[in-house]
Amino acid sequence: MRLSLCCFFLGSIYKIESAKNSDAKYSFLAHIDHKRITHSILEKVIRGFITELDKALRGKLSAAKREEAMKWLNQAYKELSETAKNLPLLNDLVIQLEHELRNASPKVIDASNPDKGLKYSSGMNILIGGNRLGRGVTIERLMITYYGRDAKQKTMDTVHQHARMFGYRQELLDVTRLFLPQHILEDFRAIHEADEGMRQAIGDPNNIQITPVWVGSKLKPTRSNVLNPAEINAFTPGKAIFPPAPLWKASEIKEHTEDLTKLLKPYSDEDMLYEVNIDFLLQILSYMPSRPAGNYPWEDKRVQEVLKVMKNMAGIQQGRLNVRRGKETKGKGLRLKNRPAKDGLGTWRGTSGFTSPEWVNKAKQEYPNIPTLIVILEQGRKEDSWDNQPLYLPTLILPKNKFVFMFNYSEAAEEIEDDIDLQD
């Protein structure tokens, strides 16, 4: 929170000094909860920090306090310097900040606020709120967002609204920042990828040539307050997917590794993309089990079902197989550093998976319209945080054909309320 506020203070001063409009307004949004008690506490915390920072910069506190304040601002300055290439010297910004900071007062935006609309002051505006900031509200010149809103049950349209926080403010882009936990970032990413996948599959809206295929439990088309859109996702055409939480304990995969070693023995050329049938890909995947990881698309049965649908409904009978055992180790396996998941969100979530981008790009370029399965042999050493047990790890590259595979996470549609009220 301290870093986000300091980034806002310095970024605002930078833009105020360079703005043509002397009445320009800039906003900081803290959106973490729907509870009023949380808003009240956060307002006191932010107000207290501003007061202390203001006094420290103006020499009203000890020299040690000013030194500490400058340390915080320097950290924010380094962060902004990564993208704001014309940022003035820190000392110049601090001189102006000493005059402006006392005017930066946080404002809680909820049902208890008598103002129906959002009222802004010239310069820095700090907004704190919950549901009232969730839908249909545009934050004027939003620069910094501190986001921690983590509903137990997310509805896709609501989260989409929240995800638009960056807007189209090109003139603020170099100092725009988003602060949020990693797992919420992954939720945004998953929804974005599902949406992008749908748009890619549809292509030209005037010449739609796609067939939506539903994978998973049966769903009824129905109104939005009955079907939870947060439970729906899609595999993006042409995307490489992999299991974020593969099983790797010796007790779990020893036999699978032995079976795969025999099964994959004929496929010895590292650079060869062997033509195989879909049933063989399904057989291979059955020997590489994983655990579900949050709302990440890969789930073993779901991926196998996708391949079956490709075969039975999309007419794709053949795929490609690439087995990588490591040229440098003379086929004894690759060495990846394992990152065991402690929070249940998946070991490899948010990474590029187990393969080299070159291997993935080769498959995409040479065989864009059929699935390619890249299998790597991992040595599984104890010093790399495995279990001294070799294992095979998959990456599946989906075809780029004009169709999209949709699925739902839950086993049944669940009735939810359509929360469109902006009041808390």
C-alpha atoms as one frame of an Amber mdcrd trajectory, in Angstrom:
protein
   0.000   0.000   0.000   2.839   2.389   0.878   4.549   1.794  -2.468   1.301
   2.223  -4.387   0.574   5.550  -2.672   4.105   6.854  -3.212   3.889   5.901
  -6.901   0.630   7.861  -7.079   2.064  10.944  -5.366   5.134  11.123  -7.605
   3.234  10.189 -10.757   0.617  12.855 -10.058   3.207  15.578  -9.448   4.954
  14.601 -12.689   1.704  14.866 -14.661   0.532  18.030 -12.888   3.776  19.771
 -13.830   3.529  18.701 -17.471  -0.242  19.080 -17.898  -1.600  21.810 -20.137
  -4.719  22.000 -17.979  -3.975  23.521 -14.558  -7.198  21.980 -13.231  -6.190
  18.398 -14.143  -7.375  15.615 -11.840  -5.694  12.278 -11.082  -7.110   9.317
  -9.178  -5.932   6.518  -6.902  -8.433   3.692  -6.375  -8.366   1.274  -3.430
 -10.884  -1.469  -4.153 -10.462  -4.287  -1.641 -13.760  -5.178   0.007 -17.487
  -4.460   0.121 -17.609  -4.008   3.918 -17.945  -0.455   5.227 -15.837  -1.244
   8.281 -12.963  -2.131   5.947 -13.408   1.148   4.082 -13.326   3.071   7.351
 -10.153   1.350   8.559  -8.424   1.795   5.206  -9.370   5.479   5.140  -7.735
   5.988   8.553  -4.597   4.098   7.505  -4.172   6.117   4.303  -4.956   9.427
   5.996  -2.431   8.653   8.734   0.258   7.777   6.213  -0.333  10.971   4.223
  -0.139  13.081   7.379   3.108  11.470   8.520   4.682  11.665   5.053   3.687
  15.318   4.699   5.169  16.296   8.067   8.339  14.315   7.433   8.965  16.012
   4.078   8.349  19.499   5.502  10.744  18.932   8.391   8.033  18.789  11.077
   9.353  15.438  12.306  12.843  14.112  13.016  15.627  13.879  10.448  15.329
  10.110  10.654  11.649  10.329   9.653  12.483  12.467   6.627  15.206  10.030
   5.625  12.697   7.180   5.896  10.143   9.126   3.811  12.740   9.767   1.116
  13.584   6.060   1.095   9.925   5.203   0.387   9.684   7.825  -2.352  12.944
   6.683  -3.909  11.577   3.152  -4.159   8.501   4.476  -5.979  10.687   6.679
  -8.172  12.719   3.663  -9.324   9.488   1.799 -10.095   8.066   4.655 -12.201
  11.403   5.211 -13.935  11.032   1.825 -15.595   8.335   3.232 -17.880   8.347
   7.038 -17.425  11.490   7.907 -19.333  11.125  11.698 -18.966  10.623  11.656
 -15.210  12.216  14.735 -13.547  14.765  14.317 -10.767  13.366  12.951  -7.525
  14.351  16.033  -5.510  12.479  18.277  -7.968   9.342  16.155  -7.625   9.617
  16.140  -3.823   9.793  19.949  -3.704   6.459  20.153  -5.510   5.028  17.287
  -3.480   5.653  19.221  -0.264   3.131  21.822  -1.470   0.540  19.383  -2.881
   0.499  16.440  -0.488  -1.598  18.046   2.263  -4.445  18.413  -0.268  -4.544
  14.652  -0.914  -7.405  13.478   1.277  -8.910   9.977   0.962 -12.638   9.716
   0.280 -14.812   6.674   0.965 -17.311   5.933  -1.812 -20.175   3.790  -0.508
 -23.878   4.014   0.327 -23.184   6.253   3.334 -21.635   8.901   1.076 -24.248
  11.592   0.372 -22.794  12.387  -3.054 -24.616  10.480  -5.784 -21.835  11.105
  -8.265 -18.104  11.082  -7.757 -16.785  14.579  -7.009 -13.154  15.305  -7.764
 -10.750  17.941  -6.584  -7.988  19.396  -8.726  -4.792  17.386  -8.384  -4.741
  14.144  -6.393  -7.900  12.176  -5.555  -7.821   9.037  -3.406 -10.977   6.910
  -3.645 -11.851   3.968  -1.394 -14.878   1.788  -1.929 -16.557  -1.505  -2.703
 -19.684  -2.402  -4.678 -20.444   1.192  -5.633 -17.180   1.290  -7.531 -17.831
  -2.077  -9.147 -20.077  -1.442 -12.143 -20.959   1.376 -14.436 -18.562   3.837
 -12.797 -15.711   5.471 -14.641 -12.886   6.730 -12.448 -11.579   9.968 -13.890
  -7.912   9.804 -14.891  -7.273   6.659 -12.882  -3.525   6.262 -12.400  -2.936
   3.762  -9.578  -5.204   0.881  -8.550  -4.759  -1.064  -5.324  -6.980  -4.092
  -5.897  -7.765  -6.843  -3.411 -11.422  -7.596  -4.146 -11.580 -11.391  -4.010
 -15.149 -12.646  -4.065 -15.689 -16.289  -3.152 -17.782 -16.646  -6.278 -16.732
 -14.497  -9.207 -19.124 -13.553 -11.981 -17.345 -12.993 -15.244 -19.196  -9.840
 -16.286 -18.479  -8.158 -12.942 -14.795  -9.093 -13.017 -14.619  -7.858 -16.604
 -15.821  -4.480 -15.377 -13.122  -4.448 -12.712 -10.473  -5.481 -15.234 -11.110
  -2.366 -17.318  -9.342  -0.225 -14.728  -6.559   0.725 -17.148  -9.002   2.218
 -19.641  -7.739   4.224 -22.606  -5.688   6.929 -20.863  -2.672   6.864 -23.149
  -1.197  10.025 -21.625  -1.076   8.312 -18.191   0.126   4.926 -19.337   3.764
   5.483 -18.382   2.853   6.008 -14.698  -0.169   3.711 -14.504   0.215   0.844
 -12.046  -1.890  -2.046 -10.732  -1.181  -3.580  -7.318  -2.894  -6.906  -6.583
  -2.227 -10.445  -5.264  -0.887 -13.066  -7.658  -3.946 -15.336  -7.435  -6.324
 -12.502  -8.388  -4.044 -11.627 -11.285  -4.394 -15.222 -12.472  -8.206 -14.898
 -12.332  -8.033 -11.800 -14.520  -5.653 -13.579 -16.886  -7.882 -16.664 -17.156
 -10.971 -14.593 -17.979  -9.004 -12.502 -20.470  -7.633 -15.578 -22.233 -11.091
 -17.151 -22.443 -12.493 -13.949 -23.916  -9.625 -13.573 -26.385  -9.975 -17.211
 -27.402 -13.647 -16.694 -28.176 -12.928 -13.582 -30.249 -10.179 -15.347 -32.201
 -12.450 -18.285 -32.918 -15.301 -16.073 -34.089 -13.071 -13.988 -36.350 -15.056
 -11.827 -38.756 -18.497 -11.275 -37.136 -19.971 -10.828 -40.608 -18.755 -14.225
 -41.720 -18.900 -16.521 -38.685 -17.684 -20.027 -39.456 -17.359 -21.656 -36.052
 -19.086 -24.443 -34.194 -19.098 -24.008 -30.412 -18.414 -27.340 -28.707 -19.359
 -27.774 -25.049 -17.039 -29.959 -23.013 -17.858 -31.117 -19.500 -21.192 -31.217
 -17.702 -24.340 -30.291 -19.573 -25.379 -26.663 -19.384 -28.684 -25.052 -20.156
 -28.724 -21.741 -21.987 -30.516 -19.470 -19.560 -30.670 -15.971 -18.183 -27.616
 -14.512 -16.467 -28.984 -14.750 -12.925 -29.281 -18.548 -13.169 -26.050 -19.597
 -14.851 -22.806 -18.557 -13.229 -20.533 -17.291 -16.044 -17.530 -17.447 -13.711
 -17.738 -21.239 -14.030 -17.306 -21.076 -17.811 -14.042 -20.972 -19.711 -12.669
 -21.887 -23.109  -9.520 -23.289 -24.640  -7.912 -20.672 -26.854  -7.305 -21.952
 -30.414  -3.603 -22.331 -31.134  -2.638 -22.046 -27.471  -0.123 -24.300 -25.700
  -1.569 -25.668 -22.454  -0.028 -27.753 -19.691  -0.897 -29.048 -16.205   0.194
 -26.516 -13.530   0.221 -29.182 -10.814   1.621 -32.449 -12.236   1.999 -35.407
  -9.918   5.700 -35.935  -9.208   6.021 -38.017  -6.030   7.678 -41.392  -6.645
   4.747 -43.225  -5.069   2.398 -41.520  -7.532   4.176 -41.796 -10.870   6.866
 -44.500 -10.732   4.761 -47.058 -12.605   3.507 -44.440 -15.056   7.095 -43.472
 -15.898   8.032 -47.098 -16.522   5.017 -47.614 -18.799   5.707 -44.419 -20.752
   9.376 -45.272 -21.193   8.344 -48.458 -22.996   5.537 -46.776 -24.941   7.645
 -43.851 -26.173  10.825 -45.799 -26.959  10.313 -45.775 -30.765  10.050 -41.952
 -30.792  13.735 -41.219 -30.315  14.364 -38.267 -32.664  14.243 -35.102 -30.533
  13.389 -32.835 -33.454  10.858 -35.104 -35.131   7.133 -34.376 -34.966   5.788
 -37.899 -35.411   2.366 -38.428 -36.928   0.164 -40.418 -34.548  -3.558 -40.899
 -34.109  -5.634 -39.128 -31.478  -6.212 -42.339 -29.534  -2.471 -42.713 -29.038
  -2.228 -39.162 -27.675  -5.020 -40.005 -25.255  -3.152 -43.105 -24.124   0.025
 -41.114 -23.495  -1.807 -38.440 -21.488  -3.357 -41.091 -19.255   0.150 -41.830
 -17.902   0.812 -38.201 -16.894  -1.755 -37.399 -14.180  -2.080 -34.031 -12.475
  -4.171 -32.254  -9.882  -6.669 -29.525 -10.817  -5.267 -26.045 -10.183  -7.851
 -23.392  -9.389  -9.533 -22.118 -12.545  -6.615 -22.978 -14.823  -7.974 -24.590
 -18.020  -5.996 -27.832 -17.822  -7.746 -30.666 -16.058  -6.864 -34.230 -17.080
 -10.330 -35.493 -17.980 -11.249 -32.209 -19.635  -8.171 -32.265 -21.902  -8.829
 -35.866 -22.866 -12.438 -34.972 -23.625 -11.239 -32.145 -25.885  -9.161 -34.590
 -27.927 -12.135 -36.939 -28.209 -14.305 -34.102 -29.475 -11.628 -33.168 -32.025
 -11.766 -36.723 -33.306 -15.495 -37.394 -33.183 -16.976 -33.971 -33.952 -14.278
 -31.901 -35.633 -12.985 -34.705 -37.834  -9.361 -34.443 -36.674  -8.092 -38.015
 -36.686  -4.339 -37.456 -36.505  -2.008 -35.378 -34.342   1.718 -34.974 -33.837
   4.004 -36.216 -31.077   7.370 -34.769 -30.059   9.371 -36.462 -27.288  12.231
 -34.527 -25.685  14.730 -36.370 -23.479  17.585 -33.855 -23.589  20.329 -33.792
 -26.207  22.797 -32.364 -23.691  22.245 -35.298 -21.320  22.260 -37.884 -24.134
  18.636 -38.795 -23.521  18.785 -39.048 -19.730  16.250 -36.268 -19.269  16.000
 -32.522 -18.778  16.535 -30.725 -15.480  13.824 -28.278 -14.451  13.596 -26.685
 -11.026  10.397 -27.869  -9.378   8.245 -25.355  -7.507   5.840 -27.376  -5.360
   2.550 -25.548  -4.844   1.856 -24.646  -1.232  -1.428 -22.847  -1.851  -3.157
 -25.325  -4.123  -2.943 -22.957  -7.106  -0.559 -25.074  -9.128   3.211 -25.408
  -9.360   3.626 -24.058 -12.886   0.766 -21.561 -13.016   1.657 -18.372 -14.833
   4.820 -19.803 -16.430   5.593 -20.931 -19.968   5.287 -24.558 -18.981   7.808
 -27.330 -19.427   8.903 -26.723 -23.007  11.107 -24.340 -24.928   9.259 -21.638
 -26.918  11.190 -22.802 -29.993   9.664 -26.276 -29.738   6.159 -24.836 -29.407
   6.625 -22.408 -32.300   7.934 -25.182 -34.539   4.756 -27.211 -33.980   2.515
 -24.169 -34.480   4.201 -23.253 -37.749   4.439 -26.724 -39.274   1.133 -28.202
 -38.071  -1.206 -25.364 -37.109  -4.476 -27.232 -37.713  -3.917 -30.393 -35.667
  -2.988 -30.992 -32.013   0.653 -31.542 -31.121   1.705 -33.169 -27.855   5.205
 -32.347 -26.635   6.407 -34.712 -23.920   9.592 -34.082 -21.971  11.473 -36.462
 -19.728  12.410 -34.778 -16.445  15.213 -36.322 -14.383  13.355 -35.559 -11.161
  16.386 -35.025  -8.956  16.046 -34.357  -5.238  18.313 -31.298  -5.449  15.853
 -29.814  -7.958  12.992 -30.262  -5.435  11.602 -33.417  -7.057  11.500 -36.888
  -5.493  14.450 -38.674  -7.111  12.008 -40.143  -9.608  12.112 -39.456 -13.368
   8.780 -38.369 -14.833   7.232 -37.238 -18.083   5.549 -33.849 -18.438   3.118
 -32.838 -21.235   2.402 -29.679 -23.194  -0.506 -29.828 -25.639  -0.653 -27.353
 -28.529  -4.224 -26.894 -29.672  -5.096 -26.555 -33.362  -5.751 -23.103 -34.745
  -8.943 -24.159 -36.514 -11.980 -21.901 -36.408 -13.741 -23.582 -33.539 -13.560
 -23.136 -29.794 -13.911 -25.635 -26.960 -16.009 -24.334 -24.081 -16.458 -25.973
 -20.698 -17.676 -25.292 -17.190 -15.680 -25.875 -14.006 -18.518 -27.111 -11.804
 -20.576 -30.244 -12.209 -23.888 -28.403 -12.364 -25.234 -24.959 -13.066 -25.632
 -23.012  -9.869 -28.199 -20.291  -9.340 -26.697 -16.995  -8.301 -27.996 -13.500
  -7.811 -27.359 -10.955 -10.534 -25.656  -8.258  -8.508 -26.161  -5.030 -10.412
 -26.691  -2.756  -7.432 -23.976  -0.145  -7.103 -24.895   0.485  -3.474 -23.171
  -1.275  -0.557
